[in-house]
Amino acid sequence: MRHKKRQPHRASDPAKLATKAVADDLTLQSRTIGALPIINRFIDRLNLHSLLNQFLPWEDGRSKVATSTAILLLVKNILLSREPIYGLAQWAAAYQPELLGL
């Protein structure tokens, strides 16, 4: 008898977190907030964004997102759900963009 290898349990699937409902000419988009307000408060109190800007190299014109913003996005990802980097865009799509600093 072979045993199936168990898949790790995920608390929530990011693809299912952001939902969109359309009726006639109205659109309703649901976004996740989660613990982001609490995490953002700690990041603000630590002044982490300014600290990262102080020690990271200057931005160039090719970047769409500032380096400090990208690093803070990775920190928030690690604290909230530990998604792999290749799934970061899908994970971020489920959350309110302003809460992620985007």
Residue frames as a rotation matrix with the C-alpha (Angstrom) as fourth column:
MET 1
0.582 0.813 0.000 0.00
0.813 -0.582 0.000 0.00
0.000 0.000 -1.000 0.00
ARG 2
-0.457 -0.739 0.495 1.44
0.744 -0.623 -0.242 3.36
0.487 0.257 0.835 -1.05
HIS 3
0.113 0.428 -0.897 1.02
0.807 -0.566 -0.168 6.44
-0.579 -0.705 -0.410 1.03
LYS 4
0.504 0.113 0.856 0.23
0.675 -0.670 -0.309 9.68
0.538 0.734 -0.414 -0.68
LYS 5
-0.637 -0.732 -0.243 2.55
0.754 -0.525 -0.394 12.51
0.161 -0.434 0.886 0.11
ARG 6
0.353 0.820 -0.450 0.55
0.889 -0.444 -0.112 15.16
-0.292 -0.360 -0.886 1.94
GLN 7
-0.080 -0.277 0.957 0.55
0.590 -0.787 -0.178 18.65
0.803 0.551 0.227 0.53
PRO 8
-0.863 -0.224 -0.452 1.19
0.501 -0.481 -0.719 21.46
-0.056 -0.847 0.528 3.03
HIS 9
0.144 0.987 -0.077 -2.03
0.986 -0.150 -0.073 23.11
-0.083 -0.065 -0.994 4.14
ARG 10
-0.827 -0.295 0.479 -2.49
0.382 -0.920 0.092 26.66
0.413 0.259 0.873 2.94
ALA 11
-0.650 0.581 -0.490 -4.71
0.387 -0.302 -0.871 28.87
-0.654 -0.756 -0.029 5.06
SER 12
0.479 0.812 -0.334 -6.08
0.040 -0.400 -0.916 30.61
-0.877 0.425 -0.224 1.99
ASP 13
-0.052 -0.410 0.910 -5.54
0.945 0.274 0.178 30.50
-0.322 0.870 0.374 -1.73
PRO 14
-0.585 -0.234 -0.777 -4.51
0.170 -0.972 0.165 33.98
-0.793 -0.036 0.608 -2.98
ALA 15
-0.965 0.238 0.115 -6.36
0.091 -0.110 0.990 33.48
0.248 0.965 0.085 -6.25
LYS 16
-0.189 0.957 -0.219 -9.61
0.790 0.281 0.545 33.08
0.583 -0.069 -0.809 -4.34
LEU 17
-0.346 0.008 -0.938 -9.07
0.817 -0.490 -0.305 36.08
-0.462 -0.872 0.163 -2.06
ALA 18
-0.736 0.106 -0.669 -9.58
-0.303 -0.935 0.185 38.79
-0.605 0.339 0.720 -4.68
THR 19
-0.395 0.691 0.605 -13.04
0.799 0.584 -0.144 38.40
-0.453 0.427 -0.783 -6.14
LYS 20
-0.924 0.126 -0.362 -14.90
-0.284 -0.860 0.424 40.41
-0.258 0.494 0.830 -8.71
ALA 21
-0.301 0.899 0.318 -18.65
0.716 0.434 -0.547 40.57
-0.630 0.063 -0.774 -9.23
VAL 22
-0.983 0.010 -0.181 -20.24
-0.131 -0.728 0.673 42.20
-0.125 0.685 0.718 -12.27
ALA 23
-0.235 0.959 0.155 -23.93
0.831 0.281 -0.481 43.08
-0.505 0.016 -0.863 -12.65
ASP 24
0.820 0.530 0.214 -25.21
0.546 -0.617 -0.566 45.30
-0.169 0.582 -0.796 -15.46
ASP 25
0.497 -0.654 0.569 -22.81
0.186 -0.561 -0.807 48.25
0.847 0.507 -0.157 -15.52
LEU 26
0.658 -0.243 0.712 -21.65
-0.738 -0.393 0.548 47.90
0.147 -0.887 -0.438 -11.90
THR 27
0.244 -0.658 -0.712 -18.50
0.086 0.746 -0.660 46.13
0.966 0.100 0.239 -10.72
LEU 28
0.826 -0.013 0.564 -17.71
-0.558 -0.155 0.815 45.10
0.077 -0.988 -0.135 -7.16
GLN 29
0.152 -0.846 -0.511 -14.15
-0.093 0.503 -0.859 44.10
0.984 0.178 -0.002 -6.28
SER 30
0.987 0.110 0.115 -13.37
-0.130 0.145 0.981 42.48
0.092 -0.983 0.157 -2.94
ARG 31
0.142 -0.989 -0.033 -9.86
-0.259 -0.005 -0.966 42.83
0.955 0.146 -0.257 -1.56
THR 32
0.494 -0.088 -0.865 -8.16
0.736 0.573 0.361 41.41
0.464 -0.815 0.348 1.50
ILE 33
0.604 -0.325 0.728 -6.93
-0.495 -0.868 0.023 43.63
0.625 -0.375 -0.685 4.30
GLY 34
0.453 -0.402 -0.796 -5.74
0.521 0.844 -0.129 41.05
0.724 -0.356 0.591 6.82
ALA 35
0.553 -0.345 -0.758 -3.07
0.761 -0.161 0.628 42.13
-0.339 -0.925 0.174 9.27
LEU 36
-0.028 -0.636 0.772 -1.60
0.865 -0.403 -0.300 44.75
0.501 0.659 0.561 6.92
PRO 37
0.598 0.226 0.769 -2.76
-0.054 -0.946 0.319 47.78
0.800 -0.232 -0.553 8.97
ILE 38
0.962 -0.268 0.055 -0.95
-0.023 0.118 0.993 46.39
-0.273 -0.956 0.107 12.03
ILE 39
0.314 -0.884 0.346 2.19
0.893 0.398 0.208 45.50
-0.322 0.244 0.915 10.07
ASN 40
0.181 -0.204 0.962 2.18
0.634 -0.724 -0.273 48.91
0.752 0.659 -0.002 8.37
ARG 41
0.905 0.172 0.388 1.94
-0.170 -0.692 0.702 50.62
0.389 -0.701 -0.597 11.74
PHE 42
0.708 -0.706 0.019 5.05
0.338 0.362 0.869 48.78
-0.620 -0.609 0.495 12.96
ILE 43
0.085 -0.679 0.729 6.90
0.995 0.019 -0.098 49.61
0.053 0.734 0.678 9.73
ASP 44
0.467 0.159 0.870 5.94
0.286 -0.958 0.022 53.28
0.837 0.239 -0.492 10.11
ARG 45
0.986 -0.072 0.153 6.99
-0.168 -0.333 0.928 53.41
-0.016 -0.940 -0.340 13.77
LEU 46
0.438 -0.877 0.199 10.35
0.600 0.449 0.662 51.85
-0.669 -0.170 0.723 12.87
ASN 47
0.546 -0.158 -0.823 10.69
-0.519 -0.835 -0.184 54.40
-0.658 0.527 -0.538 10.04
LEU 48
0.093 -0.517 0.851 11.82
0.297 0.830 0.472 51.45
-0.950 0.209 0.231 7.94
HIS 49
0.733 0.229 0.641 10.98
0.670 -0.080 -0.738 52.99
-0.117 0.970 -0.212 4.55
SER 50
0.901 -0.423 0.092 13.25
-0.405 -0.899 -0.169 56.01
0.154 0.116 -0.981 5.19
LEU 51
0.334 -0.799 0.500 15.95
-0.503 0.297 0.811 53.80
-0.797 -0.523 -0.303 6.64
LEU 52
0.277 -0.182 0.944 15.96
0.632 0.775 -0.036 51.59
-0.724 0.606 0.329 3.54
ASN 53
0.899 0.092 0.428 16.00
0.401 -0.567 -0.719 54.64
0.177 0.818 -0.547 1.25
GLN 54
0.774 -0.632 0.044 19.00
-0.577 -0.674 0.461 55.97
-0.261 -0.382 -0.886 3.16
PHE 55
-0.014 -0.864 0.504 21.14
-0.501 0.442 0.744 52.87
-0.866 -0.242 -0.439 2.63
LEU 56
0.317 0.161 0.935 19.97
0.609 0.721 -0.331 51.50
-0.727 0.674 0.131 -0.72
PRO 57
-0.751 -0.639 0.166 21.41
0.522 -0.421 0.742 52.72
-0.404 0.644 0.649 -4.02
TRP 58
-0.500 0.532 -0.683 19.65
-0.521 -0.815 -0.253 55.44
-0.691 0.229 0.685 -5.99
GLU 59
0.281 0.710 0.645 16.81
0.295 0.576 -0.762 54.40
-0.913 0.405 -0.048 -8.28
ASP 60
-0.890 -0.439 -0.122 17.21
0.020 -0.304 0.953 54.43
-0.455 0.845 0.279 -12.03
GLY 61
-0.440 0.746 -0.500 14.54
-0.841 -0.537 -0.062 55.22
-0.315 0.393 0.864 -14.62
ARG 62
-0.594 0.175 -0.785 14.00
-0.448 0.738 0.504 51.58
0.668 0.651 -0.360 -15.59
SER 63
-0.936 0.212 -0.281 12.46
0.351 0.610 -0.710 50.59
0.021 -0.763 -0.646 -12.25
LYS 64
-0.234 0.933 0.273 8.69
0.139 -0.246 0.959 50.63
0.962 0.263 -0.072 -11.93
VAL 65
0.874 0.451 -0.181 8.77
0.201 0.005 0.980 50.20
0.442 -0.893 -0.086 -8.16
ALA 66
0.347 -0.757 0.553 11.29
-0.810 -0.540 -0.230 51.75
0.473 -0.368 -0.801 -5.77
THR 67
-0.326 -0.587 -0.741 13.75
-0.111 0.803 -0.586 49.29
0.939 -0.109 -0.327 -4.25
SER 68
-0.940 -0.018 0.340 12.65
-0.339 -0.061 -0.939 50.11
0.037 -0.998 0.051 -0.71
THR 69
-0.014 1.000 0.027 9.00
-0.981 -0.008 -0.192 49.51
-0.192 -0.029 0.981 -1.66
ALA 70
0.307 0.073 -0.949 9.90
-0.540 0.834 -0.111 46.13
0.784 0.546 0.296 -3.19
ILE 71
-0.706 -0.620 -0.343 11.83
-0.039 0.517 -0.855 45.08
0.707 -0.590 -0.389 -0.09
LEU 72
-0.745 0.503 0.438 8.96
-0.607 -0.237 -0.759 46.12
-0.278 -0.831 0.482 2.18
LEU 73
0.268 0.833 -0.484 6.58
-0.941 0.334 0.053 44.15
0.206 0.442 0.873 -0.04
LEU 74
-0.069 -0.394 -0.916 8.77
-0.178 0.909 -0.378 41.07
0.982 0.137 -0.133 0.44
VAL 75
-0.951 -0.257 0.171 8.83
-0.188 0.045 -0.981 41.65
0.245 -0.965 -0.091 4.22
LYS 76
-0.288 0.928 0.237 5.03
-0.911 -0.190 -0.366 41.90
-0.295 -0.321 0.900 4.30
ASN 77
0.316 0.354 -0.880 4.79
-0.695 0.718 0.039 38.73
0.646 0.600 0.473 2.23
ILE 78
-0.535 -0.599 -0.596 7.01
-0.011 0.711 -0.703 36.84
0.845 -0.369 -0.387 4.64
LEU 79
-0.933 0.172 0.317 5.06
-0.348 -0.204 -0.915 38.07
-0.093 -0.964 0.250 7.66
LEU 80
-0.134 0.991 -0.021 1.64
-0.931 -0.133 -0.341 37.31
-0.340 -0.026 0.940 6.16
SER 81
0.763 0.625 0.162 1.87
-0.516 0.741 -0.429 34.17
-0.389 0.244 0.888 4.06
ARG 82
-0.132 -0.943 0.307 5.38
-0.413 0.334 0.847 33.27
-0.901 -0.015 -0.433 2.84
GLU 83
0.895 0.408 0.179 4.47
0.031 0.343 -0.939 32.95
-0.444 0.846 0.294 -0.82
PRO 84
0.024 -0.913 0.406 7.36
0.812 0.255 0.525 32.16
-0.584 0.317 0.748 -3.17
ILE 85
-0.500 -0.304 -0.811 8.74
-0.055 -0.923 0.380 35.05
-0.864 0.234 0.445 -5.23
TYR 86
-0.989 0.121 0.084 7.23
0.096 0.102 0.990 33.72
0.111 0.987 -0.112 -8.46
GLY 87
-0.223 0.969 -0.111 3.78
0.871 0.249 0.424 33.88
0.438 -0.002 -0.899 -6.84
LEU 88
-0.690 -0.150 -0.708 4.23
0.584 -0.693 -0.423 37.36
-0.427 -0.705 0.566 -5.39
ALA 89
-0.931 0.360 -0.057 2.17
-0.323 -0.742 0.588 39.17
0.169 0.566 0.807 -8.04
GLN 90
-0.259 0.868 -0.425 -0.76
0.145 0.470 0.871 36.82
0.955 0.164 -0.247 -7.57
TRP 91
-0.245 0.107 -0.963 -0.48
0.957 0.183 -0.223 37.14
0.153 -0.977 -0.148 -3.79
ALA 92
-0.867 -0.169 -0.469 -0.34
0.289 -0.937 -0.197 40.95
-0.406 -0.306 0.861 -3.95
ALA 93
-0.794 0.600 0.101 -3.36
-0.124 -0.322 0.939 41.09
0.595 0.733 0.330 -6.29
ALA 94
-0.097 0.785 -0.612 -5.56
0.717 0.481 0.504 39.79
0.690 -0.390 -0.610 -3.48
TYR 95
-0.173 -0.065 -0.983 -4.67
0.914 -0.383 -0.135 42.70
-0.368 -0.921 0.125 -1.16
GLN 96
0.890 0.441 -0.120 -5.59
0.400 -0.878 -0.262 46.36
-0.220 0.185 -0.958 -1.20
PRO 97
0.383 -0.814 0.436 -2.72
0.711 -0.041 -0.702 48.00
0.589 0.579 0.563 -3.19
GLU 98
0.411 -0.209 0.887 -2.47
-0.351 -0.934 -0.058 51.05
0.841 -0.288 -0.458 -0.91
LEU 99
0.883 -0.044 0.468 -1.84
-0.443 0.256 0.859 48.81
-0.158 -0.966 0.206 2.10
LEU 100
0.671 -0.681 0.293 1.06
0.691 0.718 0.085 47.18
-0.268 0.146 0.952 0.26
GLY 101
0.071 -0.650 -0.757 2.60
0.093 -0.751 0.653 50.55
-0.993 -0.117 0.007 -0.60
LEU 102
-0.631 -0.270 0.727 1.78
0.693 0.225 0.685 50.21
-0.348 0.936 0.045 -4.30
